[in-house]
Amino acid sequence: MKQFLLFFSFLLILTSCRDDDFGNNGTGGILQPVSFKVFVKYDNNYGQKISKNATVVLTNSNSGDAYTIQSDDNGIATFQNVIPGTYKVNISKKMLAAEYLDTFGYALQTDEINFNGSQEGVQVNINVPSTTVELKAAKVGDLVIKQIYYAGSSTSTGASFRDQFIEIYNNSNEVIYADGLYIAQLYGKTSTTTASYTLANGQFDWSQSMDMTMGSSANTDYVYSDFVFRIPGTGTQYPIQPGGSIVVAGNGVNHKAPLIGNNGNPINIQNPDLTVDLSNADFEAYLGDFRLSIGLTVFNTDIQNPLVPDLQIAYWGRPGYYSGGTDLLFDTQGRDSFIIFRSDNFSSYKNYADPSVTTVVSGTKFFVQIPTDVIIDGVDTQHYNPSSQRPKMLPASIDASFTSVDNMYNSQAVIRKTKLITNNRVVLEDTNNSANDFVKIKANPRGFQ
């Protein structure tokens, strides 16, 4: 009898497992690989011509498995033997001036141009044999986000999240002034679950926000931010030399050395090699005075260095509904998006609650709406676990994909690849496709790949 019960229990375990754990299709049969086509064309600005020899990457949203091929002379990328499931499509195309003239019939003003396209939540199965993706010309600026250190270092022997920074680089051959530059963290959903107030990929449908009147352009022509800083200056106070950069720290102190927190208690570092010295940062985000002005306490580790200029707080929520953010804090899991931009009328930008909100209460948060056409550069970072990834916040023309590190609190940063060195000046890769442009390194302010 005991043997029979054990056998019966084993059968129950087998039958309780999900079908897809064994590669089933939900009806008892094994999932069969299918053929899937991606039709690639340029957008309306380029007459929707087909795009040949574009690099098309099909990535499984759950496993992270990726297939890569080139589109053919008819603009079709045909993938064979694809396991059915949900996928992301990322497409990039680098076009030299000669091919541009041959394709579109008029001359390009630069040596090359990059086109990108992306699509999320793409279903691949026997009933869905294809999809179409439009390519947009990548917007390229002279200032680029060079390095983002969001993972932080060990919580026990390093500096945890206190040592985070972002580095901005002058990728041109002329001096550019940082004065007045805005740096923003974007806001959006961090899961792909869909609801009545989301788009098909799970991201917020901002056209449904309260008081929003602009329709679908709310999603295509704007991004939304909860935290925006501005670099101070008179206009020519903070030059960035060609091939030079500025480091913007959450806390511009030496994180390798012991510190005293704002509560008077020591903060010790067990392994200085895990973290970085940011005492020579160009700017830091000190929120102490601001938090005191709205009746809040200063965050314990928001330690001000009087030798590092403070960023200006451009937006921290609608007055009376300020964000609860305590410092410049990046998501250590990578579910963030970052932009740099310039604007002469930022104070006139509107702000909205996210579209899941139907009634304003005391804790409601509002997010400033930023036009995409003012963005100089932007980067989507991503969760390191393929099964926990989030939908994009940036359009493909700003960033066609994502970049990520291997884990949280592992001292890694993402940094742009070196494209070439000319006249002792490093030129960084900038195709507006972060999967192509970035690599992982141990965080190294002002360092290179």
C-alpha positions as CSV (number, residue, x, y, z in Angstrom):
1,M,0.0,0.0,0.0
2,K,2.8,2.4,0.9
3,Q,4.5,1.8,-2.5
4,F,1.2,2.5,-4.3
5,L,0.8,5.8,-2.4
6,L,4.3,6.9,-3.4
7,F,3.7,6.0,-7.0
8,F,0.4,7.9,-7.0
9,S,2.1,11.0,-5.4
10,F,4.8,10.9,-8.1
11,L,2.0,10.9,-10.8
12,L,0.4,13.9,-9.2
13,I,3.7,15.8,-9.2
14,L,4.2,15.1,-12.9
15,T,0.6,16.2,-13.8
16,S,0.8,19.3,-11.7
17,C,3.8,20.7,-13.6
18,R,3.1,23.3,-16.2
19,D,2.9,22.0,-19.7
20,D,5.5,24.5,-20.9
21,D,8.0,23.1,-18.4
22,F,8.2,20.1,-20.7
23,G,8.0,22.1,-24.0
24,N,4.3,21.4,-24.5
25,N,1.9,23.7,-26.3
26,G,-0.8,23.6,-23.6
27,T,-2.8,20.9,-25.3
28,G,-0.5,18.0,-24.6
29,G,1.7,18.3,-27.7
30,I,5.3,19.3,-27.9
31,L,5.9,22.9,-29.2
32,Q,7.1,22.7,-32.7
33,P,9.6,25.3,-34.1
34,V,8.1,27.6,-36.7
35,S,9.3,29.9,-39.4
36,F,8.9,33.7,-38.7
37,K,9.5,36.7,-40.9
38,V,10.3,40.3,-40.1
39,F,9.5,42.8,-42.8
40,V,11.9,45.7,-42.5
41,K,11.3,49.2,-44.0
42,Y,12.2,52.8,-43.4
43,D,9.6,55.2,-41.9
44,N,7.6,57.8,-43.7
45,N,10.4,60.3,-43.7
46,Y,12.2,57.9,-46.0
47,G,9.3,56.9,-48.2
48,Q,8.8,53.5,-46.4
49,K,11.4,52.0,-48.7
50,I,12.5,48.4,-47.9
51,S,15.7,48.0,-45.9
52,K,18.1,45.4,-47.0
53,N,21.2,44.1,-45.1
54,A,19.8,45.3,-41.8
55,T,20.7,43.4,-38.7
56,V,17.6,41.8,-37.2
57,V,17.8,40.3,-33.7
58,L,14.9,38.2,-32.4
59,T,15.1,37.7,-28.6
60,N,12.9,35.5,-26.5
61,S,11.5,37.6,-23.7
62,N,11.6,34.8,-21.1
63,S,14.8,32.8,-21.8
64,G,16.9,35.6,-23.4
65,D,17.7,33.3,-26.3
66,A,18.5,35.4,-29.4
67,Y,18.5,34.8,-33.2
68,T,20.3,37.2,-35.5
69,I,20.2,37.4,-39.3
70,Q,20.3,40.0,-42.1
71,S,17.3,41.2,-44.0
72,D,17.5,40.2,-47.7
73,D,17.2,42.3,-50.9
74,N,13.4,42.4,-50.3
75,G,13.8,43.7,-46.8
76,I,12.7,40.4,-45.2
77,A,14.5,38.6,-42.4
78,T,13.3,35.0,-42.3
79,F,14.0,33.0,-39.1
80,Q,13.8,29.3,-39.3
81,N,13.1,26.9,-36.4
82,V,12.0,29.5,-33.8
83,I,10.4,28.2,-30.6
84,P,6.9,29.7,-30.2
85,G,6.7,32.4,-27.5
86,T,6.9,36.1,-26.9
87,Y,9.9,38.0,-28.4
88,K,11.5,41.4,-28.8
89,V,12.7,42.5,-32.2
90,N,15.7,44.9,-32.5
91,I,16.9,46.1,-35.8
92,S,20.0,48.2,-36.7
93,K,21.3,49.4,-40.0
94,K,24.5,51.4,-40.5
95,M,24.5,53.2,-43.9
96,L,27.4,54.9,-45.5
97,A,27.0,58.0,-47.7
98,A,27.3,56.1,-51.0
99,E,24.6,53.6,-50.1
100,Y,22.4,56.4,-48.8
101,L,22.6,58.3,-52.1
102,D,21.9,55.0,-54.0
103,T,18.9,54.2,-51.8
104,F,17.2,57.5,-51.4
105,G,18.5,59.5,-54.4
106,Y,20.1,62.4,-52.5
107,A,23.3,63.0,-50.7
108,L,23.9,62.5,-47.0
109,Q,25.5,65.4,-45.1
110,T,27.8,63.1,-43.0
111,D,29.9,60.1,-43.7
112,E,27.3,57.6,-42.3
113,I,23.9,57.4,-40.7
114,N,22.4,54.8,-38.4
115,F,18.8,53.5,-38.5
116,N,17.1,51.6,-35.6
117,G,13.8,50.0,-35.0
118,S,12.3,47.9,-32.2
119,Q,9.1,46.1,-31.3
120,E,8.2,44.4,-28.0
121,G,5.7,41.7,-27.1
122,V,5.9,40.1,-30.5
123,Q,4.0,36.8,-30.6
124,V,5.6,34.0,-32.6
125,N,3.5,30.9,-33.2
126,I,1.9,28.9,-36.0
127,N,-0.9,31.5,-36.3
128,V,1.4,34.6,-36.3
129,P,4.0,34.1,-39.1
130,S,5.4,37.7,-39.4
131,T,5.6,41.2,-38.2
132,T,6.6,44.6,-39.7
133,V,9.1,47.0,-38.2
134,E,9.9,50.5,-39.3
135,L,13.4,52.0,-39.0
136,K,14.0,55.6,-37.9
137,A,17.1,57.6,-38.3
138,A,19.1,57.6,-35.1
139,K,19.3,61.0,-33.4
140,V,23.0,61.7,-32.7
141,G,24.2,64.4,-30.5
142,D,27.7,65.7,-29.7
143,L,27.2,65.0,-26.0
144,V,26.6,61.4,-25.1
145,I,26.0,59.4,-21.9
146,K,29.3,57.6,-21.6
147,Q,29.1,55.6,-18.4
148,I,26.3,54.7,-16.0
149,Y,27.1,53.1,-12.7
150,Y,23.8,52.0,-11.2
151,A,24.5,48.5,-9.8
152,G,26.4,49.8,-6.7
153,S,28.9,47.8,-4.7
154,S,28.6,45.2,-2.0
155,T,26.1,46.1,0.7
156,S,28.3,44.5,3.3
157,T,31.9,45.3,2.2
158,G,31.4,48.0,-0.3
159,A,29.4,51.3,-0.5
160,S,26.0,49.8,-1.5
161,F,24.2,52.4,-3.7
162,R,26.0,55.5,-2.3
163,D,28.7,55.4,-5.0
164,Q,26.5,55.6,-8.1
165,F,27.3,58.1,-10.8
166,I,26.6,59.0,-14.5
167,E,29.3,60.3,-16.9
168,I,28.6,62.6,-19.8
169,Y,31.1,62.8,-22.7
170,N,31.9,65.3,-25.4
171,N,32.1,63.1,-28.5
172,S,32.7,66.0,-30.8
173,N,35.9,67.9,-31.9
174,E,34.7,71.2,-30.4
175,V,34.3,72.6,-26.9
176,I,30.7,72.2,-25.5
177,Y,29.5,73.9,-22.4
178,A,27.7,71.8,-19.8
179,D,25.9,74.9,-18.4
180,G,22.1,74.5,-18.4
181,L,22.2,70.8,-19.4
182,Y,19.3,68.7,-17.9
183,I,19.8,65.2,-16.7
184,A,16.6,63.1,-16.1
185,Q,15.6,59.7,-14.9
186,L,12.5,58.5,-16.7
187,Y,9.4,56.9,-15.1
188,G,7.4,54.0,-16.4
189,K,6.2,50.5,-15.6
190,T,8.9,48.0,-14.7
191,S,6.9,44.9,-15.7
192,T,5.4,43.7,-18.9
193,T,2.0,42.8,-17.4
194,T,-0.8,44.5,-19.3
195,A,-3.8,46.3,-18.0
196,S,-6.5,48.6,-19.3
197,Y,-4.2,51.6,-18.9
198,T,-1.1,50.1,-20.7
199,L,0.1,49.6,-24.2
200,A,0.4,46.2,-25.7
201,N,4.0,45.9,-24.4
202,G,3.0,46.6,-20.8
203,Q,4.2,50.2,-20.7
204,F,1.9,53.0,-19.5
205,D,-0.5,54.4,-22.1
206,W,0.0,58.0,-21.1
207,S,-2.8,59.1,-23.4
208,Q,-5.1,57.8,-20.7
209,S,-3.6,60.0,-17.9
210,M,-6.0,62.4,-16.2
211,D,-6.3,65.8,-18.1
212,M,-4.3,64.4,-21.0
213,T,-5.8,65.6,-24.3
214,M,-3.2,64.8,-27.0
215,G,-4.0,61.2,-27.9
216,S,-1.4,58.7,-29.0
217,S,1.3,61.4,-29.4
218,A,1.5,61.4,-25.6
219,N,3.3,58.0,-26.0
220,T,5.3,58.6,-29.2
221,D,6.4,62.3,-28.8
222,Y,7.1,62.5,-25.1
223,V,8.8,60.8,-22.2
224,Y,8.0,61.2,-18.5
225,S,10.3,61.8,-15.6
226,D,10.1,62.0,-11.8
227,F,13.6,63.3,-11.1
228,V,15.3,66.1,-13.2
229,F,18.5,67.9,-12.4
230,R,20.1,70.9,-14.1
231,I,23.7,71.7,-14.3
232,P,24.2,75.3,-13.1
233,G,26.4,78.0,-14.8
234,T,26.4,81.3,-16.6
235,G,26.5,79.7,-20.1
236,T,30.3,79.4,-20.4
237,Q,31.3,78.4,-16.9
238,Y,31.7,74.6,-17.3
239,P,33.4,73.7,-20.6
240,I,33.8,70.1,-21.7
241,Q,36.8,69.7,-23.9
242,P,36.7,67.4,-27.0
243,G,37.2,64.0,-25.7
244,G,36.5,65.2,-22.2
245,S,33.7,64.3,-19.8
246,I,31.9,65.4,-16.6
247,V,31.1,63.0,-13.8
248,V,27.8,63.5,-12.0
249,A,27.7,61.8,-8.6
250,G,24.9,61.0,-6.2
251,N,27.5,61.8,-3.5
252,G,30.7,63.5,-4.5
253,V,32.9,61.9,-1.8
254,N,35.6,59.3,-1.6
255,H,33.6,56.1,-1.1
256,K,36.8,54.1,-0.6
257,A,37.4,55.9,2.8
258,P,35.3,55.8,6.0
259,L,32.6,58.5,6.2
260,I,30.4,60.1,8.9
261,G,26.7,59.9,8.1
262,N,24.4,62.8,8.6
263,N,23.2,61.1,11.8
264,G,26.7,61.4,13.2
265,N,27.5,57.7,13.0
266,P,30.5,56.3,11.1
267,I,30.1,54.5,7.8
268,N,32.9,52.0,7.3
269,I,34.2,50.4,4.1
270,Q,35.5,46.8,4.4
271,N,36.9,46.5,0.9
272,P,37.8,49.8,-0.8
273,D,38.6,48.0,-4.1
274,L,34.9,47.4,-4.6
275,T,34.0,51.1,-4.8
276,V,35.1,54.4,-6.3
277,D,36.5,57.8,-5.3
278,L,34.1,60.4,-6.4
279,S,35.6,63.3,-4.4
280,N,36.8,64.8,-7.8
281,A,33.3,64.5,-9.4
282,D,32.3,67.6,-11.4
283,F,28.8,67.8,-9.8
284,E,26.9,66.1,-7.1
285,A,23.2,65.8,-6.3
286,Y,22.7,67.1,-2.8
287,L,19.1,67.2,-1.7
288,G,19.5,68.2,1.9
289,D,18.5,71.8,1.7
290,F,15.6,71.0,-0.6
291,R,14.3,68.3,1.8
292,L,14.5,70.6,4.7
293,S,12.6,73.3,2.8
294,I,9.7,70.9,2.4
295,G,9.7,69.7,5.9
296,L,11.6,66.5,5.5
297,T,14.8,65.3,7.0
298,V,18.2,65.0,5.2
299,F,18.9,61.4,4.1
300,N,21.7,59.9,6.2
301,T,24.1,59.2,3.3
302,D,23.3,62.3,1.3
303,I,26.7,63.8,2.3
304,Q,27.6,67.2,0.8
305,N,31.1,67.9,-0.4
306,P,31.6,71.7,-0.4
307,L,34.3,71.2,-3.1
308,V,31.9,69.7,-5.6
309,P,29.3,72.0,-7.1
310,D,25.7,71.0,-6.4
311,L,23.2,70.2,-9.2
312,Q,20.1,72.3,-9.4
313,I,16.9,70.4,-8.7
314,A,14.7,71.1,-11.7
315,Y,11.8,68.8,-10.9
316,W,11.1,66.6,-7.9
317,G,7.3,66.3,-8.4
318,R,4.4,68.8,-8.5
319,P,4.6,71.3,-5.6
320,G,2.5,69.8,-2.7
321,Y,2.9,66.3,-4.2
322,Y,6.7,66.0,-4.1
323,S,8.3,62.7,-4.8
324,G,9.5,60.6,-1.9
325,G,13.0,60.4,-3.5
326,T,15.7,61.0,-0.9
327,D,18.8,61.4,-3.2
328,L,20.0,60.8,-6.7
329,L,19.3,57.0,-6.6
330,F,19.5,54.7,-9.6
331,D,17.7,51.3,-9.6
332,T,20.4,48.8,-8.7
333,Q,18.5,46.1,-10.7
334,G,18.8,48.2,-13.9
335,R,15.1,49.1,-14.5
336,D,15.9,52.7,-15.4
337,S,16.1,55.1,-18.4
338,F,18.3,58.2,-18.6
339,I,18.3,61.2,-20.8
340,I,20.2,64.5,-21.3
341,F,18.5,67.4,-22.9
342,R,18.4,71.2,-23.2
343,S,15.4,73.4,-23.0
344,D,14.7,77.2,-22.8
345,N,11.2,76.7,-21.4
346,F,11.4,73.7,-19.0
347,S,9.3,75.5,-16.4
348,S,6.4,75.4,-18.8
349,Y,6.4,71.6,-19.2
350,K,3.2,70.0,-17.9
351,N,3.1,67.1,-15.5
352,Y,0.7,64.2,-15.2
353,A,-0.1,61.4,-12.8
354,D,0.5,57.9,-14.3
355,P,-2.6,56.5,-16.2
356,S,-3.4,54.0,-13.5
357,V,-4.4,56.9,-11.3
358,T,-8.1,57.9,-11.4
359,T,-8.3,60.1,-8.3
360,V,-5.8,62.6,-6.9
361,V,-5.0,62.0,-3.2
362,S,-2.3,63.3,-0.9
363,G,0.2,60.7,-2.0
364,T,-0.3,61.0,-5.8
365,K,2.9,61.5,-7.8
366,F,3.1,63.6,-10.9
367,F,5.7,63.2,-13.7
368,V,7.0,65.9,-16.0
369,Q,6.3,65.5,-19.7
370,I,9.5,66.0,-21.8
371,P,9.3,66.3,-25.6
372,T,11.5,63.7,-27.3
373,D,12.8,66.3,-29.8
374,V,14.8,68.1,-27.1
375,I,16.6,64.9,-26.1
376,I,20.4,65.0,-26.9
377,D,21.0,61.4,-25.8
378,G,19.2,58.6,-23.9
379,V,19.9,55.1,-22.7
380,D,17.5,52.4,-21.5
381,T,19.1,50.1,-19.0
382,Q,17.5,46.7,-18.2
383,H,17.1,44.1,-15.5
384,Y,19.9,41.5,-15.6
385,N,17.5,38.6,-15.5
386,P,15.9,37.9,-18.9
387,S,12.7,36.7,-17.3
388,S,12.3,39.9,-15.2
389,Q,12.8,42.5,-18.0
390,R,10.7,45.6,-18.4
391,P,9.2,47.4,-21.4
392,K,11.1,50.3,-23.0
393,M,10.6,53.9,-22.0
394,L,12.6,55.5,-24.9
395,P,11.6,55.4,-28.6
396,A,13.8,53.5,-31.0
397,S,15.1,56.8,-32.5
398,I,16.8,57.6,-29.1
399,D,17.7,54.0,-28.1
400,A,16.7,50.9,-30.0
401,S,17.4,48.4,-27.3
402,F,18.8,48.1,-23.8
403,T,22.1,47.6,-21.9
404,S,22.7,45.9,-18.6
405,V,25.3,44.6,-16.1
406,D,25.4,41.1,-14.7
407,N,23.9,41.7,-11.3
408,M,23.1,44.2,-8.6
409,Y,25.8,45.4,-6.1
410,N,28.6,43.9,-8.2
411,S,30.6,47.1,-8.9
412,Q,29.9,46.9,-12.6
413,A,29.0,49.9,-14.9
414,V,27.9,50.1,-18.5
415,I,30.2,52.1,-20.7
416,R,30.3,53.1,-24.4
417,K,32.7,51.2,-26.6
418,T,35.6,53.0,-28.1
419,K,34.9,53.5,-31.9
420,L,38.3,55.0,-32.9
421,I,41.1,57.3,-31.7
422,T,41.8,60.3,-33.9
423,N,44.4,63.0,-33.0
424,N,44.7,61.5,-29.5
425,R,40.9,62.0,-29.1
426,V,38.7,59.0,-28.3
427,V,35.5,58.8,-30.3
428,L,32.9,56.7,-28.7
429,E,30.3,54.4,-30.5
430,D,27.0,56.1,-30.9
431,T,24.5,54.3,-33.0
432,N,21.6,54.9,-30.6
433,N,21.4,51.2,-30.0
434,S,22.7,50.5,-26.5
435,A,23.0,46.8,-27.1
436,N,25.6,47.6,-29.8
437,D,27.1,50.7,-28.1
438,F,27.8,49.6,-24.5
439,V,29.8,47.0,-22.7
440,K,30.2,46.1,-19.0
441,I,33.2,47.1,-16.9
442,K,34.2,47.6,-13.3
443,A,33.0,51.1,-12.6
444,N,35.8,53.6,-13.5
445,P,35.0,57.3,-13.6
446,R,36.7,59.0,-16.6
447,G,37.9,55.6,-17.8
448,F,37.3,53.9,-21.1
449,Q,36.4,50.4,-22.3
